[in-house]
Amino acid sequence: MANQTQSKQIRIVKASGETELFAESKLRASLKRAGASEGSINSVVHDVTDRLHEGMTTKDIYSRAFSHLRRKDRPTAGRYHLRMALMEFGPSGHPFEKFVGELLKAEGFDVEVARIVQGVCVKHEVDVVATRGDRHVMVECKFHNQPGLRSDVKISLYVQARFEDVERQWKKQPNHGEKFHEVWLVTNTKLTTDATRYAECVGMHALGWSYPSTGSLEQLVERYGLHPVTCLTLLNRMQKQEMMRQGFILCKDVLEHPDALRRVFRNPARAEDVLQEARELIKAI
């Protein structure tokens, strides 16, 4: 068995291919954020460290922890699955755009998703346009469906260039000169240091996994209870895709439209189980 002292000396492989020393504290923190009890945390940590070995991947560690939670506590497992659940919005990025729209609605914005906006030079398909009072926001969503990928500075530069073209056109519109125009870059993964440095320099609001330190993507999900439907552990990949095709983006959508869910599942008992899991996941927030 690998005890805590030994596990600290074991190098693991991240999704990016980089290696780092295994940190039990990180595993405990991620489980705690998911709402796991102290007993569950200790049980998962014991299960993981008991099988920890040199060169083990972070994906394997996650899979072992997730499987353990899923057997014991599905709502907690669903919340622990959040990062991977966001990646399951693929292969297209459109469900993620709708998800970002829901986050902005929770922040009090009026939202339009996938809108064609005229710039001075060309037309742009903007992922989300959001307004609140005198704030007019252009939101670009960068979706990744593989762990280890980051949004780099080239994306920040691209988004800023599009925004400048759109903003120049916006300012030509009647009564628009008084509005405060903003550009947001939202990604479901991490941003590189250069990407965030550039965003801060030009006044772009960047939002991603663990960024910013206060009000990051996962923190907003927890704050507003906007866990994606892909968090539900009773659904397989095909069922999740079908749910999204039917317009389900969030777990709360399942609760608000139970009849539509029952039409997706031919087995009424299975539909009720999914409803119960969604109910428990949201209730536990």
C-alpha positions in Angstrom: 0.0 0.0 0.0 1.3 3.5 -0.9 1.1 5.6 2.3 0.9 9.4 2.2 4.6 9.9 2.6 5.4 7.4 -0.2 2.7 8.8 -2.5 4.3 12.3 -2.3 7.3 10.9 -4.0 5.5 9.3 -6.9 5.4 11.2 -10.2 2.2 11.2 -12.2 1.6 12.2 -15.9 -0.8 15.1 -16.6 -3.0 15.2 -19.7 -0.6 17.6 -21.3 2.2 15.0 -21.0 4.0 16.9 -18.3 4.8 15.1 -15.0 4.4 16.3 -11.5 4.6 14.8 -8.0 1.3 13.3 -6.8 -0.3 15.6 -4.2 -2.9 14.0 -2.0 -4.0 17.5 -0.9 -5.1 18.3 -4.5 -7.2 15.1 -4.7 -8.8 15.9 -1.3 -9.5 19.5 -2.3 -11.3 18.4 -5.6 -13.4 15.9 -3.7 -14.3 18.5 -1.1 -15.4 21.0 -3.8 -17.7 18.3 -5.2 -19.4 18.1 -1.8 -18.0 14.7 -0.7 -18.2 14.0 3.0 -15.0 13.5 5.1 -15.6 9.8 5.2 -16.1 9.6 1.4 -12.9 11.7 0.9 -10.9 9.4 3.1 -12.3 6.3 1.4 -11.5 7.6 -2.1 -8.0 8.7 -1.2 -7.3 5.3 0.3 -8.6 3.6 -2.8 -6.4 5.8 -5.1 -3.2 5.8 -3.1 -3.4 2.1 -2.5 -3.0 1.6 -6.3 -0.8 4.6 -7.0 2.3 3.9 -9.1 5.0 5.8 -10.9 3.8 7.1 -14.2 0.1 6.8 -13.4 -1.9 9.3 -15.4 -4.2 12.0 -13.9 -6.9 10.5 -16.1 -6.5 7.1 -14.3 -6.6 8.8 -10.9 -9.7 10.7 -11.9 -11.4 7.5 -13.2 -10.7 5.6 -10.1 -12.0 8.4 -7.8 -15.1 8.9 -10.0 -15.9 5.2 -10.1 -15.6 5.0 -6.4 -17.9 7.9 -5.9 -20.4 6.7 -8.5 -20.9 3.4 -6.5 -21.4 5.3 -3.2 -22.9 8.7 -4.0 -24.1 9.6 -7.5 -24.9 13.3 -6.9 -21.4 13.9 -5.5 -19.9 11.8 -8.4 -21.9 14.0 -10.9 -20.4 17.2 -9.4 -16.9 15.7 -9.3 -17.4 14.9 -13.0 -18.0 18.6 -13.9 -14.8 19.2 -15.8 -15.2 16.1 -18.0 -18.9 16.7 -18.3 -18.2 20.1 -19.9 -16.0 18.3 -22.5 -18.9 16.0 -23.3 -20.7 18.9 -24.8 -18.9 18.1 -28.0 -18.2 17.3 -30.7 -19.6 20.6 -31.8 -19.3 23.7 -29.6 -22.9 24.7 -29.9 -24.2 23.1 -26.6 -21.3 24.9 -24.8 -22.4 28.2 -26.3 -25.9 27.6 -25.0 -24.4 26.7 -21.6 -22.5 30.0 -21.5 -25.7 31.8 -22.4 -27.3 30.2 -19.3 -24.4 31.4 -17.1 -24.9 34.9 -18.4 -28.6 34.8 -17.8 -27.9 33.8 -14.2 -25.7 36.9 -14.0 -28.7 39.0 -15.0 -28.0 39.5 -18.7 -30.4 39.3 -21.7 -28.8 36.8 -24.1 -28.8 35.9 -27.8 -26.8 32.8 -28.9 -25.2 32.4 -32.3 -26.0 35.8 -33.7 -24.7 37.3 -36.9 -23.3 40.8 -36.1 -22.1 43.3 -38.7 -18.7 44.7 -38.1 -17.1 47.6 -40.0 -15.2 45.3 -42.3 -17.1 42.0 -42.3 -20.0 40.1 -40.7 -19.2 37.9 -37.7 -21.0 35.0 -36.2 -20.8 35.8 -32.5 -21.3 33.0 -30.1 -23.2 35.0 -27.5 -24.3 38.7 -27.4 -25.3 39.8 -23.9 -26.8 43.0 -22.6 -27.5 44.4 -19.1 -28.3 48.0 -18.6 -25.7 50.0 -20.4 -23.4 47.0 -20.8 -23.2 45.4 -24.3 -21.0 42.3 -24.3 -19.7 40.2 -27.2 -18.8 36.7 -25.9 -16.6 34.2 -27.8 -16.6 30.6 -26.6 -13.7 28.3 -27.1 -14.6 24.7 -26.6 -12.2 21.8 -26.2 -13.3 18.2 -26.0 -10.0 16.8 -24.9 -8.2 17.2 -21.6 -4.8 18.8 -21.6 -5.7 21.4 -24.3 -5.4 25.1 -23.3 -6.7 28.3 -24.9 -3.6 30.2 -25.8 -2.7 33.8 -26.7 -3.5 33.3 -30.4 -7.2 32.8 -29.4 -7.1 36.0 -27.3 -5.6 37.9 -30.2 -8.2 36.6 -32.6 -11.1 37.4 -30.3 -9.8 40.9 -29.7 -9.5 41.6 -33.4 -13.1 40.5 -34.0 -14.3 42.6 -31.1 -12.6 45.7 -32.4 -14.3 45.4 -35.8 -17.7 44.8 -34.1 -17.3 47.6 -31.6 -16.5 50.2 -34.2 -19.8 49.3 -35.9 -21.7 49.3 -32.7 -20.5 52.8 -31.9 -22.0 54.1 -35.1 -25.5 53.1 -34.1 -27.9 55.7 -32.6 -27.6 55.9 -28.8 -24.8 53.4 -28.7 -22.0 55.7 -28.0 -23.0 55.8 -24.4 -22.9 52.1 -23.9 -20.0 50.3 -22.3 -18.8 47.7 -24.7 -17.0 44.5 -23.5 -15.5 41.4 -24.9 -15.4 38.1 -23.1 -13.5 34.9 -23.9 -15.0 31.9 -22.2 -13.4 28.4 -22.4 -14.1 25.1 -20.7 -10.4 24.4 -20.1 -7.5 26.4 -18.7 -5.9 29.4 -20.4 -2.2 29.9 -20.9 -0.4 32.5 -18.9 0.2 34.6 -22.1 -3.5 34.4 -22.9 -4.6 35.8 -19.5 -1.8 38.4 -19.5 -2.9 39.7 -22.9 -6.6 39.6 -21.9 -5.8 41.7 -18.8 -3.7 44.1 -20.9 -6.5 44.9 -23.4 -9.4 44.8 -20.9 -10.9 41.5 -22.1 -12.8 39.4 -19.5 -11.3 35.9 -19.7 -13.2 33.0 -18.0 -12.1 29.5 -17.9 -11.3 26.5 -15.6 -9.7 27.8 -12.4 -9.6 31.4 -13.9 -10.0 33.9 -12.5 -9.2 32.8 -9.0 -12.6 34.3 -7.9 -15.5 33.8 -10.2 -14.0 31.0 -12.3 -16.1 28.8 -14.6 -16.6 26.0 -12.1 -17.3 28.5 -9.3 -20.1 30.1 -11.3 -21.6 26.7 -12.1 -21.6 25.9 -8.3 -22.9 29.3 -7.4 -25.9 29.2 -9.7 -26.5 25.4 -9.7 -26.0 25.2 -13.5 -24.5 21.7 -13.8 -24.7 20.4 -17.3 -26.9 17.5 -18.1 -23.7 15.5 -19.0 -23.0 15.4 -15.2 -25.7 12.8 -14.8 -24.0 9.5 -14.1 -27.0 7.3 -15.1 -26.7 8.4 -18.8 -24.3 6.8 -21.2 -22.6 8.8 -24.0 -25.3 8.2 -26.6 -28.1 9.1 -24.2 -26.3 12.3 -23.3 -26.0 13.2 -27.0 -29.7 12.5 -27.5 -30.6 14.6 -24.5 -28.7 17.5 -26.0 -30.3 17.1 -29.4 -33.6 17.3 -27.6 -32.5 20.7 -26.1 -31.5 19.6 -22.6 -28.4 21.5 -21.6 -28.6 21.7 -17.8 -29.7 19.3 -15.1 -32.4 21.8 -14.1 -33.8 21.5 -17.7 -34.5 17.8 -16.9 -36.5 18.8 -13.8 -38.4 21.6 -15.6 -39.4 19.3 -18.6 -40.0 15.9 -17.1 -42.5 14.9 -19.9 -39.9 15.6 -22.6 -37.5 13.4 -20.7 -40.0 10.6 -20.5 -40.3 10.8 -24.3 -36.6 10.3 -24.7 -36.6 7.2 -22.5 -38.9 4.4 -23.5 -38.5 2.9 -20.0 -40.5 5.0 -17.6 -38.7 3.7 -14.6 -35.4 4.7 -16.1 -36.7 8.2 -16.8 -37.8 8.5 -13.1 -34.3 7.4 -12.0 -32.7 10.1 -14.1 -35.1 12.7 -12.7 -34.3 11.6 -9.2 -30.6 11.9 -9.8 -31.0 15.4 -11.3 -33.1 16.4 -8.3 -30.6 15.1 -5.8 -27.6 16.7 -7.6 -29.3 20.1 -7.6 -30.7 19.8 -4.1 -27.2 19.0 -2.8 -25.7 22.2 -4.1 
